[in-house]
Amino acid sequence: MGPEGLTVLNSIMMRGNGTNKLNGIMLYEQGPEAGEIRFVIQYQNLPKGATVAPECGIPGPQPPIVLTPTIVSTFPAFTTGLVSSIPARYAGTIYFTAVAGQGIFLMHR
């Protein structure tokens, strides 16, 4: 089976720093074959109106693994994503950020 049939599920705990921002990270490593990869990101328990912006700044994928800030429109689960052509043996860290109104994440401390 080629990369187009691969499904990878990862859970990332996003942590706050006492502000209105949560952060998480995940290492992505492509195997020995290049492929078109569908990144589907599901956020849990973020309030409607928060913004999410996953990104990986390491060049190589086309389009880059970057989403402009997207407004969370459903609760308790919100899904977003993108499709990108990833070169063989590509590796990079995907950073996940969520931002909401001040004090909204107090329950996550």
C-alpha positions in Angstrom: 0.0 0.0 0.0 1.4 3.4 -1.0 1.3 6.6 1.2 -2.1 7.5 -0.1 -3.7 4.7 1.9 -1.9 5.4 5.2 -3.8 6.7 8.2 -1.9 8.1 11.2 -3.7 9.0 14.3 -1.9 11.0 17.0 -3.2 12.7 20.1 -1.6 15.9 21.2 -2.3 17.5 24.5 -2.3 21.3 24.1 -1.1 23.2 27.1 -1.8 26.7 28.2 0.6 29.1 29.9 -2.0 31.1 31.9 -2.9 33.2 28.9 -5.6 32.8 26.2 -3.2 30.6 24.1 -2.8 26.8 24.0 0.2 25.1 22.2 1.0 21.6 21.0 3.7 20.0 18.8 4.0 16.8 16.8 7.0 15.5 14.8 6.0 14.4 11.2 8.4 12.1 9.3 7.7 10.9 5.8 9.0 7.5 4.8 11.2 6.6 1.9 8.4 7.4 -0.7 7.1 10.8 -1.6 3.3 11.1 -1.5 0.2 13.2 -1.4 -0.8 13.3 2.2 -4.1 14.4 3.7 -3.7 16.1 7.1 -6.9 16.0 9.0 -6.8 17.7 12.3 -9.6 17.3 14.9 -9.7 19.6 17.9 -11.7 18.6 21.0 -13.3 21.0 23.5 -12.2 24.3 22.0 -14.9 27.0 22.4 -16.6 28.3 19.3 -14.9 31.5 18.1 -11.4 30.3 19.1 -8.8 30.3 16.3 -6.5 27.4 15.3 -3.4 27.6 13.2 -1.4 24.5 12.6 1.9 25.0 10.8 5.3 23.4 9.9 7.9 25.9 8.8 10.3 23.4 7.3 10.3 23.9 3.5 9.6 21.0 1.1 5.9 20.1 1.1 3.7 21.7 -1.7 1.7 23.4 -0.5 3.5 24.0 2.8 1.9 22.4 5.9 0.4 25.7 7.1 -3.2 26.8 7.6 -4.1 30.4 8.1 -5.9 31.1 11.4 -9.2 29.3 11.2 -12.2 30.1 13.4 -13.6 27.2 15.4 -17.3 26.9 14.4 -18.4 23.6 16.1 -18.3 22.2 19.6 -17.2 19.9 21.1 -15.2 18.7 18.0 -13.8 20.9 15.2 -12.1 19.5 12.1 -9.8 21.2 9.6 -7.0 20.1 7.4 -5.1 20.2 4.1 -3.7 18.0 1.4 0.0 18.4 0.5 2.6 16.6 -1.6 5.4 15.5 0.8 8.9 14.7 -0.4 10.5 11.4 0.5 12.3 11.4 3.9 10.9 14.8 4.8 10.8 15.5 8.5 9.4 18.6 10.4 7.7 19.6 13.5 4.0 20.7 13.2 3.1 23.3 15.8 -0.6 23.6 16.8 -1.9 26.9 18.3 -5.3 27.7 19.6 -6.3 31.2 20.7 -9.5 32.3 22.4 -10.9 35.2 24.5 -8.9 35.9 27.7 -9.8 33.5 30.5 -11.6 31.0 28.3 -9.0 28.3 28.9 -8.9 28.5 32.7 -10.5 25.1 33.0 -7.5 23.5 31.2 -4.9 24.5 33.8 
